[in-house]
Amino acid sequence: MAKMLTKIKLMPDSPNTDLNKLEKEALEKIKKNPIDDIKVEKEPIAFGLTALIITIVLDESLSPDLITEELTKIRDVNNAEIIDIRRAIG
């Protein structure tokens, strides 16, 4: 099966949200799926608000939408959206 590289932007509710805790909870939910690789970056947005950019490599047979839906259920998450999907070659 082919792989796809998916980037998800996870927006916290407020600038006061503990991003380390949010990252830990998000990774726990993501790792329930067969994921090959995960990378997390922090992206400053505005007014002290910082988003988590989560990059995952997963099998094309899996739906990244289901992962995004699970991430929106985390407390202190305002929004989770797929910002990029690419087919991985190799």
C-alpha positions in Angstrom: 0.0 0.0 0.0 1.1 3.5 -0.7 1.7 6.0 2.1 0.5 9.6 2.5 2.0 12.5 4.4 -0.7 14.4 6.2 -0.3 17.7 8.1 -2.9 18.6 10.7 -3.2 22.0 12.4 -4.4 21.8 15.9 -5.7 25.1 17.3 -6.0 25.4 21.1 -8.9 27.3 22.7 -6.7 30.1 24.1 -3.1 31.3 24.4 -3.2 30.0 28.0 -3.6 26.4 26.9 -0.8 24.1 28.0 0.7 23.0 24.7 2.8 20.3 26.1 -0.3 18.6 27.7 -2.2 19.2 24.5 0.6 17.6 22.4 0.7 14.6 24.7 -3.0 14.0 24.5 -3.0 14.4 20.7 -0.2 11.9 20.3 -2.0 9.4 22.5 -5.0 9.6 20.2 -3.0 9.5 17.0 -0.9 6.5 18.1 -4.1 4.4 18.4 -3.8 4.2 14.6 -1.1 2.5 12.6 1.1 5.5 12.0 4.6 5.2 10.5 6.0 8.5 11.7 5.0 11.6 13.6 6.5 15.0 13.9 5.1 17.9 15.9 6.0 21.6 15.4 4.7 24.7 17.1 3.5 27.6 14.9 2.9 31.1 16.4 -0.4 32.4 15.1 -1.2 35.8 16.7 -1.8 37.5 20.1 0.2 34.8 21.9 -1.8 31.9 20.3 0.3 29.0 19.1 -0.9 26.1 17.0 0.5 22.6 16.9 1.3 21.3 13.4 1.3 17.5 13.5 2.8 15.7 10.5 2.0 12.0 10.2 2.8 9.3 7.7 0.0 6.8 7.3 -1.3 4.1 5.0 -3.5 5.4 2.2 -6.2 3.0 3.3 -6.7 5.0 6.5 -8.8 8.2 6.6 -7.0 11.2 8.1 -10.5 12.7 8.6 -11.1 10.1 11.3 -7.9 11.1 13.1 -8.9 14.8 12.8 -12.3 14.1 14.3 -10.7 12.4 17.3 -8.4 15.4 17.8 -11.3 17.8 18.0 -12.7 15.9 20.9 -9.7 16.8 23.1 -10.5 19.3 25.8 -9.0 22.8 25.1 -9.0 22.1 21.3 -10.8 24.7 19.3 -10.2 23.3 15.8 -8.3 20.5 14.0 -8.0 20.7 10.3 -6.0 19.0 7.6 -3.8 21.6 6.0 -1.8 19.3 3.6 -2.0 15.8 2.2 0.6 14.3 -0.2 1.3 10.9 -1.5 4.7 9.6 -0.2 6.9 7.9 -2.7 9.3 5.3 -1.7 
